[in-house]
Amino acid sequence: MNDTTIESFTLDHSKVKAPYVRLISEQTGPAGDVISNYDVRLTQPNVQEIPTGAIHTLEHLLALYLRPQLEGYIDCSPYGCRTGFHLLTWGHGDPEQAAKALKNALEQVLETEWEDVPGTRAEECGNYKDHSLTGAKAWAGEILEKGISSDAFERRLV
C-alpha cells in the first residue's frame, strides 16, 4: 500500500465555504526555491460544479488575467471535479493577495469578448471546440456576487 498523503483528500469538503482561496502548502525545492500551492474553490464541493465548456474558458482567461497580477505566477489548472483550480506561484503564499487577484480577474472575465479569449483555435488548444464564454461570464458573475474569501472555513471577503 502507498503511504503518500494527498492533502486534498484529507480536507473535509463538507466544511469549506466557497468561493475562497486557501493556501494548501509551500514547498521548497533542492535549490531553495519556494512554490506556493493554492486551492481556488469557486463552487461549493458536492453541491455545484462548473460545466466543462465554462471551466475550460475560465482556465484560459485566468491564465491571461492572473499572470500580470500575481508575481511569480506559474499555473492555474482546473480540478477534475470542476469546482475550482489549483494555483501555483513562486515564493511565499499570500491567500488574501491571491483572492484579490482572482476577484480582479473574474471582473475582467465579465468584460471579455470572444475574440479576446486566448487559445480557442485547433492549433492552440487540445479541445478548442469545448469553450463557453457565456458560461464563463455567468459563473464569474455568480462567484463575484457571493464574494471571494481569503479563508476556506470563515467568510473573510476581499
C-alpha positions in Angstrom: 0.0 0.0 0.0 1.2 3.5 -0.8 1.9 5.8 2.2 1.5 9.0 0.1 -0.9 11.5 1.7 -2.8 13.8 -0.7 -3.8 16.9 1.2 -6.9 17.5 -0.8 -8.2 14.0 0.2 -7.7 14.9 3.8 -9.7 18.2 3.6 -13.3 17.8 4.8 -15.0 19.2 1.7 -18.3 19.4 3.6 -16.9 22.1 6.0 -15.5 24.6 3.4 -17.4 27.7 2.4 -16.8 28.5 -1.3 -15.9 30.7 -3.1 -12.4 31.0 -1.4 -8.7 31.0 -1.9 -6.8 28.7 0.5 -3.0 28.2 0.7 -2.6 24.5 0.6 1.2 24.3 1.0 4.6 25.8 0.4 7.3 23.5 -0.9 11.0 24.3 -1.0 12.9 22.8 -3.9 16.5 21.5 -3.8 17.8 24.9 -4.8 15.9 26.7 -2.1 13.1 28.0 -4.4 9.6 28.1 -2.8 6.5 27.2 -4.6 3.0 28.0 -3.1 0.1 25.8 -4.0 -3.4 27.3 -3.6 -6.9 25.8 -3.5 -9.0 28.2 -5.6 -12.5 26.9 -4.9 -15.2 28.6 -6.9 -18.2 26.5 -6.1 -19.4 24.5 -3.1 -18.0 21.0 -3.3 -20.6 18.3 -3.9 -23.3 20.9 -4.4 -22.3 22.6 -7.7 -19.8 22.1 -10.5 -18.9 24.3 -13.4 -19.8 22.8 -16.8 -16.7 21.8 -18.8 -17.0 24.5 -21.5 -17.3 27.2 -18.9 -14.4 26.0 -16.8 -12.3 25.5 -19.8 -12.8 29.1 -20.9 -12.2 30.3 -17.3 -9.0 28.3 -17.4 -7.8 30.2 -20.4 -8.9 33.6 -19.1 -7.5 33.1 -15.6 -4.1 32.3 -17.2 -4.4 35.6 -19.1 -5.7 37.7 -16.3 -3.9 36.3 -13.2 -0.4 36.2 -14.7 0.2 40.0 -14.6 -1.4 40.4 -11.2 0.5 37.7 -9.3 4.2 37.9 -9.2 5.7 34.5 -9.7 2.6 33.1 -11.4 3.3 29.5 -12.6 -0.1 27.9 -13.5 -3.8 27.7 -12.7 -5.3 24.3 -13.6 -8.8 23.1 -13.1 -9.8 20.4 -10.7 -11.3 17.3 -12.3 -14.3 17.7 -10.0 -14.9 21.1 -11.8 -15.3 23.1 -8.5 -12.2 25.2 -8.9 -8.5 25.3 -9.6 -5.0 24.7 -8.3 -3.0 27.9 -8.5 0.8 27.7 -8.3 3.2 30.6 -7.7 6.8 31.1 -6.9 7.5 32.4 -3.5 5.7 32.5 -0.1 2.0 32.4 -0.4 -0.5 35.2 0.5 -4.1 33.9 0.2 -5.5 37.4 0.6 -3.4 38.7 -2.3 -4.3 35.7 -4.4 -8.0 36.2 -3.6 -7.9 39.8 -4.6 -6.2 38.9 -7.9 -8.9 36.3 -8.5 -11.6 38.8 -7.9 -10.0 41.3 -10.3 -9.5 38.5 -12.9 -13.2 37.4 -12.7 -14.3 41.1 -13.1 -12.2 41.1 -16.3 -13.9 37.9 -17.5 -17.2 39.8 -17.3 -15.8 42.4 -19.8 -14.2 39.9 -22.2 -15.3 39.5 -25.8 -14.9 36.2 -27.7 -12.0 37.4 -29.8 -10.0 38.2 -26.6 -10.2 34.6 -25.3 -6.7 33.1 -25.9 -6.2 29.5 -27.2 -9.5 28.9 -29.0 -8.2 27.6 -32.3 -7.3 24.0 -33.1 -3.6 25.0 -33.4 -3.6 26.4 -29.8 -5.8 24.1 -27.7 -6.3 20.3 -27.4 -10.1 20.7 -27.2 -10.8 24.0 -28.8 -14.5 23.3 -29.5 -15.3 22.9 -25.8 -15.4 26.5 -24.7 -18.3 28.7 -23.4 -17.6 32.4 -22.8 -21.3 32.8 -22.0 -20.9 30.2 -19.3 -17.6 31.6 -18.0 -19.2 35.0 -17.7 -22.3 33.6 -15.9 -20.1 31.7 -13.4 -17.8 34.7 -12.9 -20.8 36.8 -12.1 -22.3 34.3 -9.7 -18.9 33.8 -7.9 -18.4 37.6 -7.6 -21.9 38.0 -6.3 -21.2 35.5 -3.5 -17.9 37.2 -2.8 -14.4 35.6 -2.6 -13.0 34.7 0.8 -9.3 34.5 1.8 -10.3 31.7 4.2 -11.9 28.4 3.4 -13.8 28.0 6.7 -14.8 31.6 7.6 -16.1 34.1 5.2 -13.4 36.8 5.0 -14.4 38.6 1.8 -11.7 40.5 -0.1 
